[in-house]
């Protein structure tokens, strides 16, 4: 039994009605600005995800140099 069976995907009429209500609320001049800002934020989010998944080479090299300098034994003669 479908508990959410009455809430299917919206049809063509419902989509047109939703678009009309959005036009009334925001106005035709604000919609391009709104979509542009959403596109920019999505591209920044994807860029951040991509940078987050790549290994941090600069940080690894700096950490390796710090470890190398600590591992050098001090010789006393």
N, C-alpha and C positions, 0 to 999 in steps of 0.2 A: 504494500500500500504506500502510495506517495504522500508524504506529509506536506510537501510543498508543491503539490501538483497544480494547484490553482495559480501559482506564481511562475508561469513559464516565461520564455523570452518575449520581450515586447515586440509587437507587430509593427507594421509600417505606419499605421495611424498613430500609435502611441509615440513612436519616435518623432514623427512630424509635430505632434503636440508638445513634446518635451523641447524640441528645438525652438518652437514658437514661444514657449514660456521663457526660455533662456534669452531669446532676442528681446522680449519685453522687459526682462529684468536688467540686462546689461546694456542693451542698445547695440545698434549695428556698428558704431564706431569703436566700441570697447572690445568687441570679439576678436579682431585681428591682434590687438595688443595682448589680450588674454592668452590666445593660442601661441603667440610668439614667446611669451614668458614661460609658458608650460613647456614648450619645446626646448628652450634654453636650459631650464632646470632639469629636464630629463637628460639632456646631453651632458651636463655637469655631473649628474648622478652616475651616469654610465662611465664617464671619465674617472670619477673617484673610485668606482668599483674596479675598473681596470688597473688603476694605479695601486689599489690596495691588494690585488691578487698577485702583482708582480713582486719578486723579491727585492728587498732594499739593498742594492749593491753598494751604495756609498756608505751606509751605516755598517755593513758587514766588513768592508775594507778598513774602516776606522777602528772597529772593534778588534779586528785581527792584528792591526799595528799595535794597539794597546796591549793585547795579550803577548805578542812577540817581545815587546820591551820588558814586560814583567817576567817572562820566562828565562831571560838571559841570566845565567848564573854570575854572581859576583865572585871574582877570583881574588884571593888574597895571597900576596907573595911576600 
